[in-house]
Amino acid sequence: MLEKGQTGPLVVKSIVAGGVAGIAGKSIVAPLDRVKILLQTQKAEFTHCGVTSTLIYILKNEGIVGLFRGNFVQMVRIFPYGGIQFSMYEVIKRTLTKGDCHSSHLSKFIAGSLGGVCGVTATYPLDILRARLAFYSKDASGYKNLNKAIHTIYKEQGTKGFYRGWFPSVLAIIPQSGLSFCFFELLKSIFIWKLQIMRRKTNCVAESDCYKLSTTGRLISGGLAGAMAQSVSYPLDVVRRRMQMGDGTRFIAVLKDTYTNHGIRKGLFRGLSVNYVRTVPMNAVSFCVYETCKQVFGISTSLKTKQSQK
């Protein structure tokens, strides 16, 4: 268990590290984020479009700025989301393992899942606004800017409108966030183990040793972890987006409608290709930046220091 006085500094440092990591990861894939939303929600203009044709359409009709529409709200949302997600992961993981640096994969999955749920719940209204602004063009009535979008949603649906699709979002984030952290830690450990064999080392002791993985290794681990996690949770993400856009209010009904009218490939997994293209670099950069920040803030060595003092 964390000693008294350790939790506060750990949480603050993790929030900052997670927030910075989230912004770094999301910033490089903002255009693909908008394409994914347009494909997932089956907007009329893009029903028969692919990733490339959607990008061309946006550039032709809205210019380069159109590729980043709604990204300001995304940045406002992602800092607290990433901060909460990563900090809760660290605290819950260390609480479950009672300070043991060799935590199990199950504890990492649970910590990652709960961290994701906390992050989603705390920032969900901003996610709704980001999705609506990305879905509608700047000429759409009621969605010309952030203030008008807030007014439109509140006028049409009240406060509940800012939490529409929350349930499938939580269902999606549980495997997505949990598996992302679990797979990342697993892949990181495998790479460390392989490196140690190559260097003829026979002992991998403290958890802090794992942070000696190169930047390339962190990027590969983060990218693969994100892709693997998204493969499992993607249909839930599709349902979540459709509910956010107003395509029904009941999870099962929207899921059934998507499958009945569009099938598996063009419905439940529509936009998965662009999601892979965005997920791999986003997760790669996010985890890599977070690991680097942990080193800078001394989070990675806190357990080793604590145990060496006993």
C-alpha positions as CSV (number, residue, x, y, z in Angstrom):
1,M,0.0,0.0,0.0
2,L,1.2,3.5,-0.7
3,E,2.6,5.3,2.3
4,K,1.0,8.3,3.8
5,G,2.0,11.4,1.9
6,Q,3.0,9.6,-1.3
7,T,-0.4,9.5,-3.0
8,G,-0.7,13.3,-3.4
9,P,2.6,13.9,-5.3
10,L,2.1,10.8,-7.3
11,V,-1.4,11.9,-8.4
12,V,-0.2,15.4,-9.3
13,K,2.8,14.2,-11.3
14,S,0.7,11.5,-13.1
15,I,-2.0,14.0,-14.0
16,V,0.5,16.4,-15.6
17,A,2.3,13.5,-17.4
18,G,-0.9,11.9,-18.5
19,G,-2.3,15.2,-19.8
20,V,0.8,16.0,-21.8
21,A,0.8,12.5,-23.2
22,G,-2.8,12.8,-24.2
23,I,-2.4,16.1,-26.0
24,A,0.7,14.8,-27.8
25,G,-1.0,11.7,-29.0
26,K,-4.3,13.3,-30.1
27,S,-2.6,16.3,-31.8
28,I,-0.9,14.2,-34.5
29,V,-4.1,12.3,-35.5
30,A,-6.7,15.1,-35.3
31,P,-7.6,14.9,-39.1
32,L,-8.1,11.2,-38.9
33,D,-10.2,11.6,-35.8
34,R,-12.7,13.6,-37.7
35,V,-12.7,11.2,-40.7
36,K,-13.4,8.3,-38.2
37,I,-16.4,10.1,-36.7
38,L,-17.8,10.9,-40.2
39,L,-17.5,7.3,-41.3
40,Q,-18.8,5.8,-38.0
41,T,-21.9,7.9,-37.9
42,Q,-22.9,7.1,-41.5
43,K,-23.4,10.8,-42.5
44,A,-25.2,11.0,-45.9
45,E,-22.3,12.6,-47.8
46,F,-19.8,10.0,-46.7
47,T,-21.9,6.8,-46.8
48,H,-20.0,5.5,-49.9
49,C,-16.7,7.2,-49.1
50,G,-13.5,5.7,-47.9
51,V,-10.7,7.4,-45.9
52,T,-9.0,9.0,-48.8
53,S,-12.1,10.3,-50.5
54,T,-13.4,11.7,-47.2
55,L,-10.2,13.6,-46.6
56,I,-10.4,15.0,-50.1
57,Y,-14.0,16.0,-49.6
58,I,-13.2,17.9,-46.4
59,L,-10.2,19.6,-48.0
60,K,-12.3,20.6,-51.0
61,N,-15.3,22.0,-49.1
62,E,-13.8,23.2,-45.8
63,G,-10.1,23.6,-46.4
64,I,-7.2,22.5,-44.1
65,V,-9.0,24.1,-41.2
66,G,-11.9,21.6,-41.7
67,L,-9.5,18.7,-40.9
68,F,-9.1,20.1,-37.4
69,R,-12.7,21.1,-36.8
70,G,-13.6,20.4,-33.2
71,N,-9.9,19.9,-32.2
72,F,-9.9,22.8,-29.8
73,V,-12.6,21.1,-27.7
74,Q,-10.6,17.9,-28.0
75,M,-7.5,19.5,-26.6
76,V,-9.5,21.0,-23.7
77,R,-11.0,17.5,-23.0
78,I,-7.9,15.4,-23.5
79,F,-5.7,17.0,-20.9
80,P,-8.0,16.2,-17.9
81,Y,-9.0,12.9,-19.5
82,G,-5.4,11.8,-20.0
83,G,-4.4,13.1,-16.6
84,I,-7.2,11.3,-14.8
85,Q,-6.8,8.1,-16.8
86,F,-3.1,7.7,-16.2
87,S,-3.0,9.0,-12.6
88,M,-5.9,6.7,-11.6
89,Y,-4.1,3.8,-13.3
90,E,-0.9,4.4,-11.3
91,V,-2.8,4.8,-8.0
92,I,-5.2,1.9,-8.4
93,K,-2.4,-0.5,-9.7
94,R,-0.2,0.3,-6.8
95,T,-3.1,0.0,-4.3
96,L,-4.1,-3.4,-5.7
97,T,-0.6,-4.7,-5.6
98,K,0.2,-3.1,-2.2
99,G,3.4,-1.5,-3.5
100,D,4.7,-4.7,-5.2
101,C,6.6,-3.6,-8.3
102,H,5.8,-6.9,-10.0
103,S,2.1,-6.4,-10.5
104,S,-0.1,-9.0,-12.2
105,H,-1.7,-8.5,-15.7
106,L,-5.1,-8.7,-14.0
107,S,-4.3,-5.8,-11.7
108,K,-3.0,-3.7,-14.7
109,F,-6.2,-4.5,-16.6
110,I,-8.4,-3.5,-13.7
111,A,-6.4,-0.3,-13.0
112,G,-6.4,0.6,-16.7
113,S,-10.2,0.0,-17.0
114,L,-11.1,2.0,-13.9
115,G,-8.8,4.8,-15.0
116,G,-10.5,4.9,-18.4
117,V,-14.0,4.9,-16.8
118,C,-13.0,7.8,-14.5
119,G,-11.5,9.8,-17.4
120,V,-14.5,9.3,-19.7
121,T,-17.1,10.2,-17.0
122,A,-15.3,13.3,-16.0
123,T,-14.9,14.7,-19.5
124,Y,-17.8,13.2,-21.4
125,P,-19.7,16.5,-22.1
126,L,-16.6,17.7,-23.9
127,D,-16.5,14.5,-25.9
128,I,-20.1,15.1,-27.0
129,L,-19.2,18.7,-28.1
130,R,-16.1,17.4,-29.9
131,A,-18.1,14.8,-31.8
132,R,-20.9,17.2,-32.8
133,L,-18.5,19.8,-34.1
134,A,-16.6,17.2,-36.1
135,F,-19.8,15.8,-37.5
136,Y,-21.3,19.1,-38.7
137,S,-19.6,21.5,-41.0
138,K,-19.0,25.1,-40.0
139,D,-22.0,26.2,-42.1
140,A,-24.5,24.0,-40.2
141,S,-27.1,25.9,-38.2
142,G,-26.5,25.7,-34.5
143,Y,-22.9,24.4,-34.8
144,K,-20.9,27.3,-36.1
145,N,-18.8,27.5,-32.9
146,L,-18.5,26.0,-29.4
147,N,-20.9,28.4,-27.7
148,K,-23.6,27.7,-30.3
149,A,-23.1,24.0,-30.1
150,I,-23.5,24.1,-26.3
151,H,-26.7,26.1,-26.7
152,T,-28.1,23.8,-29.4
153,I,-27.6,20.6,-27.4
154,Y,-29.0,22.1,-24.2
155,K,-32.0,23.5,-26.1
156,E,-32.8,20.2,-27.8
157,Q,-32.1,17.7,-25.0
158,G,-31.3,19.6,-21.8
159,T,-28.5,18.4,-19.5
160,K,-29.0,14.8,-20.6
161,G,-27.9,15.7,-24.0
162,F,-24.3,16.1,-22.8
163,Y,-24.3,12.5,-21.5
164,R,-26.0,10.8,-24.4
165,G,-24.2,7.6,-25.2
166,W,-22.3,7.5,-21.9
167,F,-23.2,3.9,-21.2
168,P,-21.7,2.4,-24.4
169,S,-18.7,4.8,-23.9
170,V,-18.1,3.2,-20.5
171,L,-18.6,-0.3,-22.0
172,A,-16.1,0.5,-24.7
173,I,-13.5,2.1,-22.5
174,I,-13.4,-0.9,-20.1
175,P,-11.7,-3.3,-22.5
176,Q,-10.1,-0.6,-24.5
177,S,-8.3,1.2,-21.7
178,G,-7.7,-1.9,-19.7
179,L,-6.2,-3.9,-22.5
180,S,-4.2,-0.9,-23.8
181,F,-2.3,-0.6,-20.4
182,C,-2.1,-4.4,-20.0
183,F,-0.8,-5.0,-23.5
184,F,1.6,-2.1,-23.3
185,E,3.1,-3.4,-20.0
186,L,3.3,-6.9,-21.4
187,L,5.0,-5.9,-24.7
188,K,7.3,-3.6,-22.8
189,S,8.4,-6.4,-20.5
190,I,8.9,-8.7,-23.5
191,F,11.1,-6.2,-25.2
192,I,13.1,-5.7,-22.0
193,W,13.5,-9.4,-21.6
194,K,14.7,-9.8,-25.2
195,L,17.2,-6.9,-24.7
196,Q,18.5,-8.5,-21.5
197,I,19.1,-11.8,-23.3
198,M,20.9,-10.0,-26.1
199,R,23.0,-8.2,-23.5
200,R,23.5,-11.5,-21.6
201,K,21.8,-10.2,-18.5
202,T,20.3,-12.8,-16.2
203,N,18.3,-10.6,-13.8
204,C,15.4,-8.2,-14.3
205,V,14.7,-6.8,-10.9
206,A,13.1,-3.5,-10.1
207,E,10.2,-2.2,-12.2
208,S,12.2,1.0,-12.8
209,D,14.6,-1.1,-15.0
210,C,11.8,-1.4,-17.5
211,Y,12.0,2.3,-18.2
212,K,15.4,1.9,-19.8
213,L,13.5,0.7,-22.9
214,S,14.5,2.9,-25.9
215,T,12.1,5.4,-27.4
216,T,11.7,3.2,-30.4
217,G,10.7,0.3,-28.1
218,R,8.2,2.4,-26.3
219,L,6.6,3.6,-29.6
220,I,6.3,0.1,-30.9
221,S,4.9,-1.2,-27.6
222,G,2.3,1.6,-27.4
223,G,1.3,1.4,-31.0
224,L,0.7,-2.4,-31.0
225,A,-1.1,-2.2,-27.6
226,G,-3.5,0.4,-29.0
227,A,-4.2,-1.6,-32.1
228,M,-4.9,-4.8,-30.2
229,A,-7.2,-3.1,-27.7
230,Q,-9.2,-1.3,-30.4
231,S,-9.8,-4.5,-32.3
232,V,-11.7,-5.8,-29.3
233,S,-13.7,-2.7,-28.4
234,Y,-14.4,-1.0,-31.8
235,P,-18.1,-2.0,-32.3
236,L,-18.9,-0.5,-29.0
237,D,-17.2,2.7,-30.1
238,V,-19.3,2.8,-33.2
239,V,-22.5,2.5,-31.2
240,R,-21.3,5.2,-28.9
241,R,-20.7,7.6,-31.7
242,R,-24.1,7.0,-33.3
243,M,-25.9,7.6,-30.0
244,Q,-23.9,10.8,-29.6
245,M,-25.2,12.0,-33.0
246,G,-28.8,11.3,-32.0
247,D,-29.3,7.9,-33.7
248,G,-31.4,6.4,-30.9
249,T,-31.2,6.4,-27.1
250,R,-31.0,2.7,-26.3
251,F,-27.7,0.8,-26.6
252,I,-29.2,-2.5,-27.8
253,A,-31.5,-0.8,-30.3
254,V,-28.7,1.2,-31.9
255,L,-26.4,-1.9,-31.9
256,K,-29.1,-4.0,-33.6
257,D,-30.0,-1.2,-36.1
258,T,-26.3,-0.8,-37.1
259,Y,-25.9,-4.6,-37.7
260,T,-29.3,-5.0,-39.5
261,N,-28.9,-2.1,-41.9
262,H,-25.1,-2.1,-42.4
263,G,-23.8,-5.5,-41.4
264,I,-20.5,-6.2,-39.7
265,R,-17.9,-4.9,-42.0
266,K,-19.7,-1.8,-43.2
267,G,-21.6,-1.2,-39.9
268,L,-20.1,-2.4,-36.7
269,F,-16.5,-2.2,-38.0
270,R,-16.9,0.7,-40.4
271,G,-14.0,3.1,-40.1
272,L,-11.8,0.5,-38.5
273,S,-9.0,0.9,-41.1
274,V,-8.7,4.7,-40.4
275,N,-9.0,3.9,-36.7
276,Y,-5.9,1.6,-37.0
277,V,-4.1,4.4,-38.9
278,R,-4.9,6.9,-36.1
279,T,-4.7,4.5,-33.1
280,V,-1.2,3.2,-33.7
281,P,0.6,6.6,-33.8
282,M,-1.7,8.1,-31.2
283,N,-1.1,5.3,-28.6
284,A,2.6,5.1,-29.6
285,V,3.2,8.8,-28.9
286,S,0.9,8.9,-25.8
287,F,2.6,6.0,-24.0
288,C,6.1,7.1,-25.1
289,V,5.5,10.6,-23.9
290,Y,4.0,9.4,-20.6
291,E,6.9,7.1,-19.9
292,T,9.3,9.9,-20.6
293,C,7.4,12.2,-18.3
294,K,7.5,9.6,-15.6
295,Q,11.2,9.5,-15.8
296,V,11.5,13.3,-15.7
297,F,9.1,13.5,-12.7
298,G,10.7,10.6,-10.9
299,I,7.5,8.5,-10.9
300,S,9.2,5.4,-12.4
301,T,11.7,5.2,-9.5
302,S,9.4,6.0,-6.6
303,L,8.7,2.3,-5.8
304,K,12.3,1.3,-6.0
305,T,13.3,4.2,-3.7
306,K,10.6,3.3,-1.3
307,Q,11.6,-0.3,-1.0
308,S,15.3,0.4,-0.7
309,Q,14.6,2.6,2.3
310,K,12.9,-0.3,4.2
